[in-house]
């Protein structure tokens, strides 16, 4: 029988997972269930966009009300990304994920059964809370579940995003074929509730708390137990230490800290500063360019293919197919090129496509007008679209990882709101072609940032194993015993 490994703290847990080097068995089930939450986030966002036109007609919504509905979820995410990160830091990764599914379920039911703008809006508020909490926590948890050799797989969330978006568009098209009339949007929004309920049940049954997070809290008995449950790794906790007793130098950084919002400043100090700048710039740029252009693909499809709901929806589905391919390939590009370089190349491709779309839109054959936004989606999803979330999840030590993904997600949500608000405003003012040229500034700035900041987590040791990474200097958690 193989000798059991002794676990003293976070470094040992991370090392055991990295040496294990694979995701199989229960670990694979858990991994895909966490990704399922990201599928729900994307599906819930797409649900409103796919049914927005018939909802507007049925409820006689003003342009202001439409803008409020589209911006509500990402606006709420600005607040609840860091709140989700804080919750995950204090009470664990799994409870916030389950809470998010309940918010998503409530939001879908409210919106789908609404008779007026106010009820729909309140439903979108709940969806925004779920979106903000889930994304911040899920990426942190995936980073902790994934061995170092497989870090690039975190980028698969982008492919899942586009699969979810395409799935909702397909449902909308099926409902259109069955001639459900103006209520088509209710089917689109309500179906997100079915997915939320199924995910809540499955995650409640199968998710296991992160051994890495448990180690940051000094709960080594639970950490080693979960290593066995998830990966089949045999390990035993090292000897227990009475709280306040002397630790040697090797154990000093294993004292579990109490982490709160006031410790967020650590993300902007020392080695963390360039990492936060890079991940925030990628997250901000990718979300702004996607929600300015990608989210409005049905509008662009109408401009290309004419005023037909069916053609516009099918065109959007084909556009999203390029996103699925790019999102899946992003894991390969991230592993081969690194997250920073693949982001830079992706931003460069998006910049080129926006410039070409601005210079040629409505003045070229239909097939060229179609290829340019399709390549925009591919370059976005294969590079910065995926990396904006992944690079943040891999850049911070375990005790501040969820806080880091929360803050980065909050900054990215500012880009979402700006894109959703600015695109229609600029388009109405100067036209669609010139709007593309204005928006090209966004990926250009993202490209410049990627060139200037050299950090790449796929080309460095884990932050948990880097002695030069800033650590929290706060009071240890109060308890009778702390496992060391």
Secondary structure as GFF3:
##gff-version 3
##sequence-region A 1 484
A	DSSP	beta_strand	5	7	.	.	.	ID=ss1
A	DSSP	alpha_helix	10	20	.	.	.	ID=ss2
A	DSSP	alpha_helix	26	59	.	.	.	ID=ss3
A	DSSP	alpha_helix	63	91	.	.	.	ID=ss4
A	DSSP	alpha_helix	93	112	.	.	.	ID=ss5
A	DSSP	alpha_helix	117	145	.	.	.	ID=ss6
A	DSSP	three_ten_helix	148	155	.	.	.	ID=ss7
A	DSSP	alpha_helix	156	177	.	.	.	ID=ss8
A	DSSP	three_ten_helix	181	183	.	.	.	ID=ss9
A	DSSP	alpha_helix	184	206	.	.	.	ID=ss10
A	DSSP	alpha_helix	211	216	.	.	.	ID=ss11
A	DSSP	alpha_helix	220	231	.	.	.	ID=ss12
A	DSSP	beta_strand	235	237	.	.	.	ID=ss13
A	DSSP	beta_strand	240	242	.	.	.	ID=ss14
A	DSSP	three_ten_helix	249	254	.	.	.	ID=ss15
A	DSSP	three_ten_helix	261	268	.	.	.	ID=ss16
A	DSSP	alpha_helix	271	292	.	.	.	ID=ss17
A	DSSP	three_ten_helix	294	296	.	.	.	ID=ss18
A	DSSP	alpha_helix	297	305	.	.	.	ID=ss19
A	DSSP	alpha_helix	309	337	.	.	.	ID=ss20
A	DSSP	alpha_helix	339	360	.	.	.	ID=ss21
A	DSSP	alpha_helix	366	382	.	.	.	ID=ss22
A	DSSP	alpha_helix	384	393	.	.	.	ID=ss23
A	DSSP	alpha_helix	398	430	.	.	.	ID=ss24
A	DSSP	alpha_helix	432	452	.	.	.	ID=ss25
A	DSSP	three_ten_helix	457	459	.	.	.	ID=ss26
A	DSSP	three_ten_helix	463	465	.	.	.	ID=ss27
A	DSSP	beta_strand	481	483	.	.	.	ID=ss28
###
